């Protein structure tokens, strides 16, 4: 087949390379001069796309034009080419308006009966400022048109809208005389979630996909809005959400001759689905993230779309996690920072297998003297994907491969998918937005039956994939086990601390009376002044930090591994208007300058998680390093000597009127760790999770030895903490703890 790609910055480079690798002819038009090095030596570039139209026409049905973006009346061009008999995939003039005119798109969605956030459109800054002055509140600022970058938009944080007013004024000063219309959208809190599908000019080609974008530059959703730093995507269990949202657009897209991929971004919460905006083109890096899940090749998919020869295409079960690897000047451009070089070497640690190469999706790269190097305008270097039956396994595969990519000063986020793992996906399931597992099996999908009539494409899916998919979805629990230790993930803490954790352990960790009593005790043991600089290491949802601030402390900072719990901590601090600071990372490698803190606190049995005691010691060494010479450490940890004898091998307790948890416990092979299993069940929805974790059981003497190795003086052991709770059922590791204090040696 023949393909002509038309764009400004070669956004679909990885897709073009896939087509070339499959033996198809590809020619690419790149309008931006600074991007002419993209795919240099790897694909044929043309300077005149119109001059290539006879070459495409010669191929008949096997000639297809691909449009990359919605800029510069590209939709109008596509409509004209279709009228002239060409096969065109990309969008349409209607699609351009849906994406670029946000107020218009919201009106269309409202007409379809979807709940929409209230939107106000403005043609200048003065009218927008006057509106905010008269109607203060929290808003999202978005500029209309293709000439604005993601970083120009802004999500308001202040409840009175002062920050949005300031940003509008600043943006218009930057734009000078550039005309700019914009919208203010009512802010809605929830989980951001997209739904996308391919449209063939007449109807959608099934299945649809669901995706979760990560738009900000830094982990923890901090920094500039970049477009996307990574995405989680799946074709599984999508029909219910698709039918409630994007599928309703089918008559409008048909009437306006749309042909291409389209995505609707939404916010979902307990009040419903709130559509935000359309992407009416191949999304970047969305198409790359979907690539490893699509069994049907790109060429065959495009043939299906232009020929309307099938209503479905073949996909793999599971999730894909895509991580965007960037180089400077990203998130800016070389027009803004002209000194940034191109031509940086792109190398790989070890030989790449065929499977590895399928998970690498090149962006702004090309060949220079036969070597792969960076190129282009933005620094979108490549996307690395990983696939798996769960988000966690796909994430792990993506980062294992990303760590093998060597580019000078490469930058990427290390938390793509972490919030979903920590509770976001469970919340979506709780909102009943996904197909039931039985609905998601190929045999029961409406589109699967269509596939059987259209050549049996769904039946061609590998049989083992089908059985694996069914097994993953139907086995909510592993059933009886003889050795719990074998099922504990090495980094179980990355996935344990989610919304369910706050429910199952909430009788202790969410009880304000318990927290206040603990702070009373800790302040008796460490007589700190309100001016003291304190680090709460492994702070969780910030319960102790917030209590410190309520008591007049002003320099208490939290550090934790869980992005979900830190998000909760920040949310609670904002609600109380407390200036608490929180940081995410690994406790074995703290980001703080040496000798920063007067006290380091490790509270609530947050010690002993690592497989190796040496890693526990590394955590204490870091605490020692960041303490000032006169600083002190306070460690609140389970009484290991007591628990080895008195742990409950099996228990169960009601969490509330509809949820209960069953627990199994056993000592590890060496007898130094307590291995636990939790099966959390909802009386209506069944088993929610079946998960495993293990914590090291230290005696007082073993803690003395460990602290000494880390550089601390002989510790003082204080009175034991005997915890009660309102439920007073299975308190587990929190039931009986010991508190130690020590100073630097």
C-alpha positions in Angstrom: 0.0 0.0 0.0 1.0 3.6 -0.4 0.7 6.2 2.4 1.2 10.0 2.3 1.7 11.6 5.7 0.9 15.3 6.0 1.8 17.4 9.0 4.0 20.1 10.5 6.3 18.3 12.9 6.0 14.6 11.9 3.9 13.6 14.9 3.2 10.1 13.5 6.9 9.1 13.0 6.5 5.8 14.9 3.4 4.9 12.9 5.2 5.6 9.6 8.1 3.4 10.6 5.7 0.5 11.4 4.2 0.9 7.9 7.6 0.8 6.3 8.7 -2.2 8.4 5.5 -4.0 7.1 6.7 -3.4 3.5 4.5 -0.4 2.5 5.6 2.7 0.7 5.5 5.9 2.8 6.2 9.5 1.9 6.1 12.3 4.5 5.5 16.0 4.3 6.9 18.1 7.2 6.1 21.8 6.9 8.4 23.0 9.8 12.0 23.5 8.6 13.4 22.8 12.1 11.8 19.3 11.9 13.2 18.1 8.6 15.8 16.0 10.5 13.0 13.8 12.0 13.2 10.3 10.5 16.2 11.5 8.3 17.7 8.4 6.7 14.7 6.3 7.9 11.8 7.5 5.7 11.3 9.4 2.5 10.4 13.1 2.9 8.7 15.2 0.2 8.7 19.0 0.0 5.4 19.2 -1.9 2.6 17.0 -0.7 0.3 18.1 -3.5 2.8 16.9 -6.0 2.5 13.4 -4.5 -1.3 13.2 -5.1 -0.9 11.5 -8.5 1.4 8.9 -6.8 -1.4 8.2 -4.3 -4.2 8.1 -7.0 -2.2 5.5 -9.0 -2.6 3.1 -6.0 -6.4 3.3 -6.1 -7.9 1.8 -3.0 -4.4 1.0 -1.7 -3.4 4.7 -1.6 -4.2 6.5 1.7 -3.5 10.1 2.9 -2.9 10.5 6.6 -3.3 14.0 8.2 -1.6 14.5 11.5 -3.2 17.6 13.0 -6.0 20.2 13.0 -3.9 23.3 12.2 -4.1 25.5 9.2 -7.5 24.5 7.8 -6.4 20.9 7.5 -9.9 19.7 8.0 -11.2 21.7 5.1 -8.3 20.3 2.9 -9.3 16.7 3.9 -13.0 17.3 3.0 -11.9 18.6 -0.4 -9.6 15.7 -1.0 -12.4 13.2 -0.2 -14.7 14.9 -2.6 -12.0 14.5 -5.2 -11.9 10.7 -4.7 -9.0 10.3 -2.3 -9.0 8.0 0.7 -8.2 10.3 3.7 -7.8 9.5 7.3 -7.3 12.2 10.0 -10.4 14.3 10.7 -12.6 16.8 8.9 -13.5 20.5 9.1 -16.2 19.5 11.6 -13.5 17.8 13.7 -11.3 20.8 13.6 -14.2 22.9 15.1 -15.0 20.4 17.8 -11.4 20.5 19.0 -10.6 24.2 18.5 -13.9 25.8 19.5 -14.4 24.4 23.0 -17.6 26.3 23.8 -19.2 25.0 20.5 -18.2 21.4 21.5 -19.7 21.8 24.9 -22.9 22.9 23.3 -23.0 19.8 21.1 -22.4 17.5 24.1 -25.2 19.2 26.0 -27.6 18.7 23.1 -26.8 15.0 23.2 -27.9 14.9 26.8 -24.5 14.6 28.5 -24.0 16.6 31.7 -21.6 19.4 31.0 -19.7 21.8 33.1 -20.8 25.3 32.8 -18.7 27.2 30.3 -18.3 30.9 29.6 -16.5 32.2 26.4 -14.6 35.5 26.2 -13.0 37.4 23.4 -10.7 39.6 25.5 -9.1 39.7 28.9 -11.1 42.6 30.3 -14.5 40.8 29.9 -13.0 37.7 31.5 -11.6 39.6 34.4 -14.9 41.4 35.0 -16.7 38.0 35.0 -14.3 36.6 37.6 -14.6 39.8 39.7 -18.4 39.4 39.8 -18.4 35.5 40.1 -15.4 34.4 42.1 -14.8 30.7 42.1 -12.5 27.9 40.9 -12.2 27.7 37.1 -10.2 26.0 34.3 -8.8 28.5 31.7 -8.4 27.2 28.1 -7.6 29.1 25.0 -9.4 28.4 21.7 -7.7 27.6 18.4 -4.7 25.6 17.3 -2.2 28.3 17.8 -1.9 27.8 21.6 0.1 25.3 23.5 -1.0 23.2 26.4 1.1 25.3 28.7 -1.0 28.3 27.9 -4.0 26.7 29.7 -4.3 26.8 33.5 -6.2 24.8 36.1 -7.3 27.2 38.9 -6.4 26.3 42.5 -7.8 29.2 44.5 -11.4 29.2 45.5 -11.9 32.9 44.8 -10.3 32.8 41.3 -7.5 35.3 42.0 -5.0 33.0 40.4 -7.0 32.6 37.2 -7.4 36.4 36.9 -3.6 36.8 37.3 -2.9 34.2 34.7 -5.3 35.7 32.2 -3.6 39.1 32.6 -0.1 37.6 32.3 -1.0 35.6 29.2 -2.5 38.6 27.4 0.7 40.6 28.1 2.7 37.7 26.6 0.4 37.5 23.6 0.7 41.3 23.0 -1.5 42.0 19.9 -2.2 38.4 19.1 -6.0 37.8 19.1 -7.1 35.2 21.6 -10.5 34.0 22.7 -10.8 31.7 25.7 -13.2 29.8 27.9 -13.6 29.5 31.6 -14.9 26.1 32.6 -16.4 25.3 36.0 -13.8 23.2 37.9 -14.9 19.6 38.6 -12.9 17.3 40.9 -12.6 13.6 40.0 -10.6 11.2 37.9 -9.6 12.3 34.4 -10.4 9.7 31.9 -10.6 9.6 28.1 -12.5 7.4 25.7 -11.5 7.0 22.0 -12.4 5.1 18.9 -11.8 5.0 15.1 -14.6 6.3 12.9 -14.8 5.2 9.3 -17.0 8.0 7.9 -20.2 6.1 8.6 -19.8 4.4 12.0 -17.4 3.6 14.8 -15.0 0.6 14.4 -15.1 -1.4 17.6 -13.7 -1.8 20.2 -13.2 1.6 21.8 -10.4 2.3 24.2 -10.1 4.0 27.6 -7.1 6.1 28.5 -5.7 8.0 31.5 -3.3 10.8 30.5 -0.6 12.3 32.7 -0.2 15.8 31.4 2.1 17.7 33.8 5.9 17.7 33.5 6.9 16.4 36.9 5.8 13.4 39.0 2.9 14.1 41.4 1.2 16.2 38.6 3.4 19.2 39.2 4.9 21.7 36.7 3.8 22.7 33.2 0.9 21.2 31.3 2.9 19.5 28.5 0.3 17.8 26.4 1.2 14.4 27.8 4.1 12.8 29.7 2.6 9.4 29.6 -0.7 7.4 29.3 -2.4 4.2 30.5 -4.7 2.7 28.0 -6.8 -0.4 27.5 -9.4 -1.9 25.1 -10.9 -4.0 28.0 -14.3 -3.4 29.6 -14.9 -0.2 27.5 -18.3 -0.6 25.9 -20.4 0.7 28.8 -18.5 3.9 29.1 -18.2 4.3 25.3 -22.0 3.9 24.9 -22.7 6.5 27.5 -20.3 9.1 26.0 -18.5 9.1 22.6 -20.9 6.7 20.9 -23.6 9.3 21.0 -21.6 11.4 18.5 -22.0 8.9 15.7 -24.8 10.7 13.9 -23.0 14.0 14.0 -19.7 12.5 12.8 -21.5 10.6 10.0 -23.3 13.8 8.8 -20.0 15.7 8.7 -17.9 13.0 6.9 -15.5 12.4 9.7 -12.9 9.7 9.2 -10.1 9.1 11.7 -9.5 8.7 15.4 -11.5 10.8 17.9 -11.1 11.0 21.7 -13.4 12.6 24.3 -11.6 13.6 27.6 -13.8 13.5 30.7 -13.8 13.9 34.5 -15.6 11.1 36.4 -16.8 11.3 39.9 -19.7 10.3 42.2 -22.0 12.8 40.5 -21.5 11.5 36.9 -19.4 11.8 33.7 -18.3 15.3 32.8 -17.1 15.7 29.2 -14.3 18.2 28.8 -12.9 18.3 25.3 -12.4 16.5 22.0 -9.2 15.4 20.3 -10.1 15.0 16.6 -6.9 13.5 15.3 -4.3 10.9 16.1 -3.3 11.8 19.7 0.4 11.9 20.7 1.5 9.7 22.4 -1.9 8.1 22.4 -1.5 6.2 19.0 1.9 4.9 20.2 0.4 3.6 23.5 -2.4 1.8 21.6 0.0 0.3 19.1 1.1 -2.8 21.2 -2.5 -3.6 22.1 -3.6 -3.7 18.4 -3.2 -7.1 16.8 -4.6 -5.7 13.5 -1.8 -3.9 11.7 -2.0 -0.2 11.0 -2.3 -0.7 7.3 -5.1 -3.3 7.7 -6.9 -1.0 10.1 -6.7 1.9 7.7 -8.0 -0.4 4.9 -10.9 -1.3 7.1 -11.7 2.3 7.8 -11.5 3.6 4.2 -13.2 0.6 2.7 -15.8 0.1 5.6 -15.1 -3.6 5.2 -15.4 -4.6 8.8 -16.9 -3.2 12.0 -14.3 -4.5 14.4 -10.5 -5.0 14.6 -8.5 -7.3 16.7 -6.9 -6.3 20.0 -5.0 -7.8 22.9 -6.4 -7.9 26.4 -4.7 -6.0 29.3 -3.2 -2.6 29.7 -0.5 -0.6 27.9 1.5 2.0 29.8 3.3 4.6 27.7 6.1 6.8 29.0 7.3 9.8 27.0 11.1 10.3 27.0 12.0 13.9 26.5 15.1 15.9 25.9 15.7 19.7 26.2 14.2 22.1 25.3 11.0 20.2 26.2 8.5 21.4 27.4 9.5 24.5 25.3 10.7 24.7 21.7 14.0 25.5 20.1 12.4 28.7 18.9 12.1 29.8 22.5 15.4 28.3 23.6 17.6 28.5 20.5 20.8 27.3 22.1 19.6 23.7 22.7 21.4 21.2 20.6 20.1 18.4 18.4 22.1 15.4 17.4 22.4 13.9 20.8 23.2 10.1 20.6 20.4 7.6 21.3 21.8 4.4 22.7 20.5 1.3 24.3 21.9 -0.9 27.1 22.3 -4.3 25.6 20.8 -5.8 22.4 17.1 -5.1 21.7 14.9 -8.1 21.2 12.1 -8.1 18.6 9.7 -7.7 21.5 11.7 -4.7 22.8 11.6 -3.0 19.4 7.8 -3.3 19.3 7.7 -1.3 22.6 9.9 1.6 21.3 8.1 4.3 19.4 10.4 6.9 17.9 9.4 10.6 17.9 11.9 13.3 17.1 14.9 11.2 16.1 16.8 10.6 12.8 19.9 9.0 11.5 23.2 11.0 11.3 26.1 9.2 9.7 24.2 5.9 10.4 23.7 6.6 14.1 20.4 7.3 15.8 20.3 10.9 17.2 17.8 13.4 18.5 16.3 15.9 16.1 13.2 18.2 15.7 11.7 21.2 17.4 10.3 20.1 20.8 12.3 17.3 22.4 9.6 14.7 22.0 12.3 12.0 21.6 10.3 8.7 21.9 7.6 6.8 23.7 8.4 3.6 25.6 5.5 1.2 26.3 5.0 -1.9 28.4 2.0 -4.2 28.3 0.5 -6.5 31.0 -2.6 -8.0 32.4 -2.6 -5.3 35.1 -1.6 -1.7 35.2 1.2 -2.5 37.6 2.7 -5.2 35.4 2.5 -3.0 32.3 4.1 -0.1 34.3 6.9 -2.4 35.4 7.6 -3.6 31.9 7.6 0.0 30.5 10.1 1.3 33.1 12.4 -1.7 32.8 12.7 -0.9 29.1 12.9 2.9 29.6 15.9 2.4 31.9 17.8 0.8 29.1 17.5 3.9 26.9 20.6 6.1 27.2 20.3 9.7 25.9 22.2 12.6 27.5 20.0 14.4 30.0 16.8 12.4 29.1 13.8 13.3 31.3 10.7 11.3 32.0 8.1 10.8 34.8 8.4 7.7 36.9 4.8 7.6 38.1 2.8 6.9 35.0 -0.1 4.8 36.2 0.8 5.0 39.9 -2.4 6.9 40.9 -4.6 4.4 39.1 -2.8 1.6 40.9 -3.1 3.4 44.2 -6.8 3.8 44.1 -7.9 5.7 41.0 -8.9 2.6 39.0 -10.7 1.1 42.0 -12.7 4.3 42.3 -13.7 4.0 38.6 -14.8 0.4 39.2 -16.8 1.5 42.2 -18.5 4.1 40.1 -19.8 1.3 37.9 -18.4 2.8 34.7 -16.8 -0.3 33.3 -18.3 -3.4 31.8 -18.7 -6.3 34.2 -15.9 -8.8 33.7 -18.3 -11.3 32.1 -19.4 -8.6 29.6 -15.8 -7.9 28.6 -15.2 -11.5 27.3 -15.1 -11.6 23.6 -17.9 -14.2 23.4 -20.4 -11.8 24.9 -19.4 -8.5 23.3 -21.9 -7.2 20.7 -19.0 -6.3 18.4 -17.6 -9.8 18.8 -20.7 -11.2 17.2 -20.3 -8.7 14.3 -16.8 -9.9 13.9 -17.9 -13.4 13.5 -20.2 -12.3 10.6 -17.3 -10.2 9.2 -14.8 -13.0 8.8 -14.4 -14.2 12.4 -11.7 -11.7 13.4 -12.3 -12.0 17.1 -12.0 -15.8 16.7 -8.6 -15.3 15.3 -7.3 -13.9 18.6 -4.8 -16.3 20.1 -6.6 -18.9 22.2 -4.2 -18.5 25.1 -4.8 -14.8 25.2 -8.5 -15.4 25.5 -8.1 -17.9 28.3 -5.6 -15.6 30.1 -8.1 -12.7 29.7 -10.9 -14.7 31.1 -8.8 -15.9 34.0 -7.6 -12.5 34.9 -11.1 -11.2 35.1 -13.0 -14.0 36.7 -10.5 -14.9 39.4 -10.9 -12.0 41.8 -9.1 -14.1 44.5 -6.3 -16.7 44.3 -8.3 -19.1 46.6 -6.6 -21.3 49.2 -2.8 -21.0 49.4 -0.2 -22.9 51.3 2.6 -20.3 51.2 1.7 -16.7 51.4 5.3 -15.5 51.2 5.5 -16.6 47.6 2.8 -14.1 46.6 4.2 -10.9 48.2 5.4 -8.4 45.5 8.9 -7.1 46.0 7.7 -3.5 46.2 4.3 -4.2 47.7 4.1 -0.7 49.3 3.8 0.8 45.8 0.3 -0.6 45.4 -1.0 -1.2 49.0 -1.7 2.3 50.1 -4.9 3.3 48.3 -8.5 4.3 49.1 -9.2 0.8 50.3 -6.3 1.1 52.8 -7.8 4.2 54.2 -11.1 2.3 54.8 -9.7 -1.0 56.2 -7.2 0.8 58.5 -9.2 3.9 59.0 -10.3 3.0 62.5 -6.7 3.9 63.5 -5.1 6.0 60.8 -8.2 8.2 60.2 -9.1 8.7 63.9 -8.3 12.3 65.0 -8.4 11.3 68.7 -5.7 8.7 68.2 -3.6 11.1 66.2 -3.8 13.8 68.9 -2.9 11.3 71.6 0.1 10.2 69.6 1.3 13.7 69.1 0.9 14.4 72.8 3.2 11.5 73.5 5.8 12.3 70.8 6.1 15.9 72.0 6.7 14.7 75.6 9.5 12.5 74.3 10.9 15.2 71.9 10.3 18.6 73.4 10.3 20.5 70.1 9.5 24.2 69.7 7.1 25.5 67.0 10.2 26.8 65.2 11.8 23.4 64.8 12.3 22.0 61.3 10.7 18.5 61.3 10.6 15.7 58.7 7.7 13.2 58.9 9.3 10.3 57.0 6.7 8.0 55.4 4.0 10.5 56.3 1.1 8.8 54.6 -2.0 11.0 54.2 -0.4 13.6 56.5 -2.4 13.0 59.7 0.5 13.8 62.1 1.8 16.7 60.0 -1.6 18.5 60.0 -1.9 18.1 63.7 1.6 19.7 64.2 0.4 22.6 62.1 -2.8 22.9 64.1 -0.5 23.3 67.2 1.4 26.2 65.7 4.4 24.4 64.1 5.4 26.0 60.8 8.3 23.9 59.5 7.0 20.3 59.3 7.5 18.5 56.0 6.2 15.2 54.8 7.8 12.6 52.6 6.2 9.4 51.3 6.3 6.8 48.5 2.6 6.8 47.9 1.3 9.3 45.3 -2.3 8.6 46.4 -1.7 9.2 50.1 0.3 12.4 49.3 -2.5 13.6 47.1 -4.9 13.1 50.0 -2.5 14.9 52.3 -2.2 17.9 50.0 -6.0 18.0 49.6 -6.6 18.0 53.3 -3.9 20.7 53.9 -5.5 22.9 51.3 -9.0 22.4 52.8 -7.6 23.6 56.2 -5.5 26.3 54.6 -2.4 24.8 56.2 1.0 25.5 54.4 2.2 22.0 54.7 4.8 20.7 52.2 4.9 17.1 50.9 7.4 15.3 48.7 7.3 11.9 46.9 10.2 9.5 46.6 12.3 6.7 48.0 13.1 6.9 51.7 16.5 5.3 51.0 17.5 8.4 48.9 16.1 11.5 50.4 16.2 14.7 48.3 17.2 17.0 51.2 20.4 18.8 51.9 22.6 17.2 54.6 21.8 18.5 58.2 18.5 20.1 57.3 16.1 18.9 60.1 15.9 19.2 63.9 13.9 16.0 64.1 13.0 13.1 61.9 9.9 11.1 62.8 9.1 7.6 61.4 5.6 7.0 62.8 2.6 4.7 62.5 4.6 1.5 62.0 6.1 2.7 58.7 9.4 0.9 59.1 10.5 -2.6 58.1 8.8 -2.8 54.7 11.9 -3.7 52.6 12.9 -7.3 51.8 16.4 -6.7 53.1 17.3 -5.4 56.6 20.1 -3.6 54.8 17.6 -1.4 53.0 16.0 -0.6 56.4 19.4 0.5 57.6 19.9 2.6 54.4 16.7 4.4 55.3 18.0 5.1 58.8 21.3 6.3 57.4 19.4 8.8 55.2 17.5 10.0 58.3 20.9 10.4 60.1 22.3 12.4 57.2 19.5 15.0 57.0 19.5 15.5 60.8 21.4 18.5 62.2 24.2 17.6 64.7 21.8 18.2 67.6 18.8 16.6 65.9 16.9 13.6 67.1 15.1 10.6 65.6 11.8 9.2 66.8 10.8 5.7 65.7 7.3 4.3 66.3 7.3 0.7 65.1 5.4 -2.6 65.9 6.7 -4.7 68.8 8.2 -7.5 66.8 9.0 -9.7 69.8 5.4 -9.6 71.0 3.8 -10.0 67.5 5.9 -13.1 66.6 4.0 -14.9 69.4 0.6 -13.2 69.4 -0.3 -12.5 65.8 -3.7 -13.8 64.6 -3.3 -16.4 61.8 -6.8 -15.7 60.6 -9.3 -13.0 61.2 -12.1 -11.1 59.6 -13.9 -7.8 60.4 -16.7 -5.6 59.1 -15.4 -2.3 57.8 -18.9 -0.8 57.4 -22.3 -2.1 56.6 -21.4 -3.4 53.1 -17.7 -4.2 53.3 -15.6 -6.7 55.2 -12.0 -7.9 55.1 -10.6 -11.4 55.7 -6.9 -11.7 56.8 -4.4 -14.5 56.8 -1.0 -14.2 58.5 2.1 -16.4 58.8 5.8 -15.9 59.6 8.2 -15.9 56.8 10.6 -18.8 56.2 13.3 -17.1 58.3 10.8 -16.1 61.0 11.8 -12.5 60.8 8.9 -11.1 58.8 5.1 -11.3 59.2 3.4 -12.1 55.9 -0.2 -10.9 55.6 -3.0 -11.4 53.1 -6.1 -9.2 52.9 -9.2 -10.2 50.9 -11.5 -7.2 50.8 -15.1 -8.0 49.9 -18.1 -5.8 49.1 -21.4 -7.6 49.8 -22.9 -6.5 46.4 -19.8 -6.4 44.2 -17.9 -9.3 45.5 -14.2 -9.5 46.1 -12.5 -6.2 45.4 -8.8 -7.1 46.1 -6.7 -10.0 47.2 -3.4 -8.6 48.2 -0.2 -9.5 50.1 2.4 -7.7 52.1 5.2 -8.4 54.6 6.8 -6.4 57.4 10.0 -7.1 59.3 9.5 -7.8 63.0 12.3 -6.1 65.0 13.0 -6.7 68.7 14.2 -3.7 70.8 17.7 -5.2 70.7 17.7 -5.6 67.0 16.6 -2.0 66.6 19.5 -0.8 68.9 21.9 -2.6 66.6 20.4 -1.3 63.4 20.4 2.3 64.7 24.0 2.0 65.8 25.0 0.8 62.4 23.3 3.8 60.9 25.4 6.2 63.1 23.0 6.8 65.9 23.7 6.7 69.6 22.2 3.9 71.8 18.4 4.5 71.6 16.1 5.2 74.5 13.1 2.8 74.5 9.9 4.5 75.9 6.6 3.1 77.0 4.7 0.9 74.6 1.8 2.2 72.5 -1.3 0.2 73.0 -3.8 1.2 70.4 -7.5 0.9 70.6 -10.1 1.9 68.0 -13.8 2.5 67.5 -14.2 -0.9 65.7 -11.7 -2.5 68.1 -11.5 -5.7 66.0 -8.3 -6.7 64.2 -5.7 -4.0 64.8 -2.9 -6.2 63.4 0.5 -4.5 63.3 -0.8 -1.3 64.9 -2.1 -3.1 68.1 1.1 -2.9 70.1 4.1 -0.7 69.2 7.3 0.5 70.8 8.7 4.0 70.6 12.4 4.8 70.5 14.3 8.0 70.4 18.0 8.5 69.5 20.4 11.2 68.6 23.4 11.4 66.2 26.6 9.7 67.4 
